[in-house]
């Protein structure tokens, strides 16, 4: 379990550092989720995903972040389509 906690702490530190670089030192990360697609080279049909989130992030907080990400991707795609149709590249 020690290695797991070390890994999560490393992810937490990396996310905090990245957000502070992008948004400024006063930014505070209140929750995060990482989803990774994985496959097993020895069993090509055994693919899946790994989901890791910040320790204090509740289940409903995780669902909210995931839904926000889906909505944002959908809206960005829609905006790109509208700009392309209107010739506003």
N, CA, C and O of each residue as an XYZ file, in Angstrom:
356
protein
N       0.817     -1.200      0.000
C       0.000      0.000      0.000
C       0.855      1.257      0.000
O       0.411      2.301     -0.476
N       2.065      1.179      0.521
C       2.956      2.327      0.564
C       3.282      2.865     -0.813
O       3.298      4.079     -1.018
N       3.544      1.971     -1.763
C       3.873      2.400     -3.126
C       2.671      3.072     -3.793
O       2.827      4.029     -4.551
N       1.480      2.565     -3.506
C       0.256      3.161     -4.058
C       0.119      4.597     -3.579
O      -0.103      5.501     -4.384
N       0.248      4.813     -2.290
C       0.120      6.155     -1.709
C       1.200      7.086     -2.250
O       0.931      8.255     -2.526
N       2.420      6.575     -2.402
C       3.500      7.380     -2.986
C       3.146      7.797     -4.408
O       3.393      8.935     -4.807
N       2.569      6.873     -5.169
C       2.167      7.180     -6.541
C       1.090      8.241     -6.605
O       1.169      9.165     -7.416
N       0.076      8.115     -5.749
C      -1.004      9.102     -5.715
C      -0.464     10.459     -5.288
O      -0.858     11.486     -5.841
N       0.433     10.473     -4.311
C       1.037     11.738     -3.878
C       1.835     12.386     -4.999
O       1.811     13.608     -5.152
N       2.545     11.577     -5.788
C       3.316     12.110     -6.917
C       2.389     12.713     -7.966
O       2.684     13.767     -8.531
N       1.265     12.040     -8.226
C       0.279     12.570     -9.173
C      -0.275     13.896     -8.653
O      -0.379     14.871     -9.397
N      -0.624     13.916     -7.381
C      -1.169     15.128     -6.745
C      -0.181     16.296     -6.864
O      -0.572     17.409     -7.216
N       1.083     16.040     -6.572
C       2.111     17.085     -6.671
C       2.255     17.587     -8.106
O       2.376     18.790     -8.342
N       2.242     16.656     -9.064
C       2.389     17.036    -10.471
C       1.200     17.881    -10.936
O       1.381     18.878    -11.635
N      -0.005     17.485    -10.551
C      -1.195     18.245    -10.944
C      -1.163     19.635    -10.315
O      -1.403     20.628    -11.002
N      -0.874     19.717     -9.032
C      -0.799     21.018     -8.370
C       0.240     21.920     -9.021
O      -0.025     23.098     -9.262
N       1.423     21.377     -9.309
C       2.470     22.161     -9.959
C       2.052     22.649    -11.340
O       2.288     23.802    -11.700
N       1.433     21.764    -12.107
C       0.993     22.121    -13.462
C      -0.069     23.224    -13.426
O       0.008     24.187    -14.188
N      -1.052     23.083    -12.544
C      -2.120     24.081    -12.456
C      -1.561     25.432    -12.014
O      -1.967     26.467    -12.542
N      -0.644     25.437    -11.064
C      -0.043     26.698    -10.622
C       0.729     27.366    -11.755
O       0.707     28.590    -11.881
N       1.415     26.569    -12.582
C       2.126     27.120    -13.744
C       1.155     27.715    -14.754
O       1.429     28.766    -15.332
N       0.028     27.052    -14.969
C      -0.925     27.486    -15.986
C      -1.833     28.614    -15.517
O      -2.150     29.519    -16.289
N      -2.249     28.565    -14.263
C      -3.261     29.501    -13.772
C      -2.751     30.499    -12.744
O      -3.442     31.471    -12.439
N      -1.545     30.280    -12.197
C      -0.994     31.201    -11.204
C      -0.859     30.543     -9.842
O      -1.570     29.590     -9.522
N       0.062     31.066     -9.047
C       0.373     30.486     -7.740
C      -0.772     30.551     -6.736
O      -0.767     29.809     -5.755
N      -1.740     31.413     -6.959
C      -2.854     31.507     -6.012
C      -3.926     30.448     -6.284
O      -4.872     30.318     -5.507
N      -3.788     29.690     -7.379
C      -4.770     28.655     -7.717
C      -4.676     27.475     -6.758
O      -3.586     27.044     -6.382
N      -5.832     26.965     -6.374
C      -5.909     25.812     -5.478
C      -6.702     24.719     -6.185
O      -7.834     24.944     -6.614
N      -6.116     23.555     -6.304
C      -6.803     22.413     -6.899
C      -7.688     21.800     -5.823
O      -7.202     21.380     -4.773
N      -8.991     21.752     -6.089
C      -9.931     21.212     -5.103
C     -10.314     19.771     -5.387
O     -10.911     19.112     -4.535
N      -9.985     19.277     -6.558
C     -10.256     17.885     -6.897
C      -9.757     17.579     -8.292
O      -9.678     18.472     -9.135
N      -9.421     16.330     -8.543
C      -8.940     15.944     -9.863
C      -9.286     14.475    -10.137
O      -9.485     13.672     -9.225
N      -9.348     14.168    -11.424
C      -9.572     12.796    -11.892
C      -8.642     12.564    -13.066
O      -8.485     13.425    -13.932
N      -8.032     11.399    -13.085
C      -7.244     10.973    -14.235
C      -7.817      9.641    -14.710
O      -8.042      8.729    -13.915
N      -8.048      9.545    -16.009
C      -8.519      8.301    -16.598
C      -7.497      7.902    -17.653
O      -7.155      8.697    -18.528
N      -7.018      6.681    -17.567
C      -6.034      6.192    -18.526
C      -6.565      4.937    -19.202
O      -7.058      4.024    -18.539
N      -6.462      4.900    -20.507
C      -6.809      3.705    -21.264
C      -5.629      2.748    -21.180
O      -4.481      3.155    -21.362
N      -5.905      1.485    -20.906
C      -4.831      0.509    -20.762
C      -5.134     -0.746    -21.587
O      -6.292     -1.076    -21.846
N      -4.076     -1.426    -21.987
C      -4.218     -2.719    -22.641
C      -3.084     -3.614    -22.179
O      -2.050     -3.142    -21.706
N      -3.291     -4.888    -22.321
C      -2.307     -5.876    -21.891
C      -1.709     -6.529    -23.135
O      -2.423     -7.173    -23.903
N      -0.415     -6.366    -23.334
C       0.246     -6.896    -24.528
C       0.133     -8.419    -24.609
O       0.144     -8.981    -25.704
N       0.026     -9.083    -23.470
C      -0.072    -10.552    -23.482
C      -1.493    -11.035    -23.730
O      -1.699    -12.214    -24.021
N      -2.476    -10.148    -23.621
C      -3.875    -10.511    -23.839
C      -4.575     -9.369    -24.567
O      -5.179     -8.508    -23.928
N      -4.502     -9.352    -25.897
C      -4.998     -8.225    -26.683
C      -6.470     -7.881    -26.441
O      -6.874     -6.741    -26.670
N      -7.257     -8.818    -25.996
C      -8.683     -8.542    -25.790
C      -8.986     -8.048    -24.382
O     -10.142     -7.795    -24.044
N      -7.959     -7.911    -23.569
C      -8.146     -7.482    -22.179
C      -7.758     -6.023    -22.010
O      -6.820     -5.691    -21.285
N      -8.503     -5.154    -22.696
C      -8.232     -3.726    -22.532
C      -9.233     -3.135    -21.544
O     -10.203     -3.789    -21.160
N      -8.992     -1.927    -21.152
C      -9.875     -1.293    -20.188
C      -9.361      0.078    -19.833
O      -8.727      0.751    -20.647
N      -9.638      0.491    -18.607
C      -9.179      1.801    -18.164
C      -8.901      1.777    -16.671
O      -9.380      0.912    -15.938
N      -8.116      2.753    -16.246
C      -7.823      2.955    -14.836
C      -8.279      4.368    -14.503
O      -7.971      5.313    -15.228
N      -9.007      4.507    -13.415
C      -9.486      5.811    -12.965
C      -8.887      6.075    -11.596
O      -8.997      5.247    -10.692
N      -8.258      7.222    -11.447
C      -7.691      7.628    -10.165
C      -8.160      9.042     -9.877
O      -8.161      9.889    -10.770
N      -8.553      9.303     -8.653
C      -8.998     10.651     -8.305
C      -8.355     11.083     -6.996
O      -7.802     10.271     -6.254
N      -8.442     12.383     -6.732
C      -7.902     12.896     -5.478
C      -8.635     12.241     -4.310
O      -9.818     11.911     -4.397
N      -7.912     12.066     -3.236
C      -8.394     11.288     -2.098
C      -9.696     11.828     -1.501
O     -10.576     11.048     -1.136
N      -9.823     13.125     -1.401
C     -10.978     13.716     -0.728
C     -12.161     13.963     -1.667
O     -13.208     14.430     -1.219
N     -12.017     13.660     -2.955
C     -13.080     13.943     -3.915
C     -14.186     12.893     -3.791
O     -13.954     11.700     -3.987
N     -15.384     13.357     -3.464
C     -16.523     12.455     -3.268
C     -16.973     11.842     -4.592
O     -16.565     12.276     -5.670
N     -17.820     10.829     -4.482
C     -18.350     10.175     -5.682
C     -19.113     11.178     -6.552
O     -18.914     11.216     -7.767
N     -19.978     11.986     -5.945
C     -20.739     12.953     -6.744
C     -19.829     14.037     -7.321
O     -20.122     14.584     -8.384
N     -18.743     14.351     -6.643
C     -17.760     15.284     -7.188
C     -17.060     14.704     -8.409
O     -16.816     15.411     -9.387
N     -16.738     13.409     -8.349
C     -16.116     12.734     -9.495
C     -17.057     12.737    -10.700
O     -16.646     13.046    -11.818
N     -18.319     12.391    -10.458
C     -19.305     12.365    -11.540
C     -19.473     13.768    -12.136
O     -19.572     13.920    -13.353
N     -19.503     14.785    -11.277
C     -19.630     16.159    -11.758
C     -18.459     16.580    -12.630
O     -18.656     17.204    -13.672
N     -17.243     16.245    -12.215
C     -16.065     16.581    -13.026
C     -16.085     15.852    -14.367
O     -15.783     16.441    -15.405
N     -16.440     14.575    -14.341
C     -16.503     13.808    -15.584
C     -17.570     14.371    -16.523
O     -17.331     14.491    -17.724
N     -18.736     14.717    -15.992
C     -19.801     15.276    -16.828
C     -19.399     16.628    -17.397
O     -19.705     16.929    -18.551
N     -18.723     17.440    -16.606
C     -18.253     18.734    -17.090
C     -17.270     18.559    -18.243
O     -17.321     19.296    -19.228
N     -16.377     17.580    -18.116
C     -15.409     17.317    -19.188
C     -16.122     16.878    -20.467
O     -15.771     17.336    -21.554
N     -17.111     16.004    -20.351
C     -17.870     15.544    -21.522
C     -18.606     16.716    -22.158
O     -18.562     16.891    -23.376
N     -19.275     17.508    -21.348
C     -20.014     18.667    -21.869
C     -19.074     19.646    -22.562
O     -19.402     20.172    -23.626
N     -17.906     19.896    -21.968
C     -16.943     20.828    -22.543
C     -16.447     20.329    -23.894
O     -16.355     21.107    -24.844
N     -16.126     19.045    -23.992
C     -15.660     18.484    -25.270
C     -16.749     18.594    -26.331
O     -16.468     18.936    -27.480
N     -17.982     18.308    -25.952
C     -19.107     18.397    -26.889
C     -19.282     19.848    -27.355
O     -19.466     20.094    -28.547
N     -19.227     20.795    -26.438
C     -19.403     22.207    -26.794
C     -18.270     22.709    -27.677
O     -18.517     23.468    -28.615
N     -17.037     22.304    -27.400
C     -15.908     22.716    -28.241
C     -16.052     22.169    -29.659
O     -15.751     22.862    -30.630
N     -16.510     20.933    -29.772
C     -16.747     20.345    -31.091
C     -17.846     21.066    -31.840
O     -17.727     21.313    -33.041
N     -18.914     21.406    -31.141
C     -20.020     22.137    -31.750
C     -19.571     23.518    -32.218
O     -19.927     23.955    -33.313
N     -18.792     24.200    -31.390
C     -18.298     25.527    -31.775
C     -17.377     25.445    -32.988
O     -17.438     26.302    -33.870
N     -16.533     24.433    -33.042
C     -15.644     24.265    -34.192
C     -16.454     24.016    -35.462
O     -16.116     24.531    -36.528
N     -17.516     23.230    -35.350
C     -18.372     22.951    -36.501
C     -19.073     24.224    -36.972
O     -19.126     24.495    -38.171
N     -19.600     24.990    -36.048
C     -20.283     26.241    -36.397
C     -19.315     27.206    -37.076
O     -19.663     27.827    -38.080
N     -18.104     27.334    -36.535
C     -17.118     28.230    -37.155
C     -16.740     27.773    -38.549
O     -16.564     28.594    -39.449
N     -16.613     26.452    -38.737
C     -16.244     25.925    -40.049
C     -17.363     26.174    -41.062
O     -17.089     26.541    -42.205
N     -18.600     25.980    -40.660
C     -19.741     26.192    -41.559
C     -19.869     27.662    -41.932
O     -20.208     27.994    -43.068
N     -19.598     28.540    -40.972
C     -19.753     29.980    -41.226
C     -18.485     30.587    -41.834
O     -18.449     31.783    -42.122
N     -17.445     29.767    -42.030
C     -16.209     30.268    -42.613
C     -15.437     31.163    -41.687
O     -14.759     32.087    -42.137
N     -15.526     30.909    -40.402
C     -14.898     31.751    -39.387
C     -13.696     31.039    -38.748
O     -13.548     31.058    -37.526
N     -12.856     30.426    -39.549
C     -11.720     29.673    -39.011
C     -10.821     30.580    -38.297
O      -9.799     30.144    -37.766
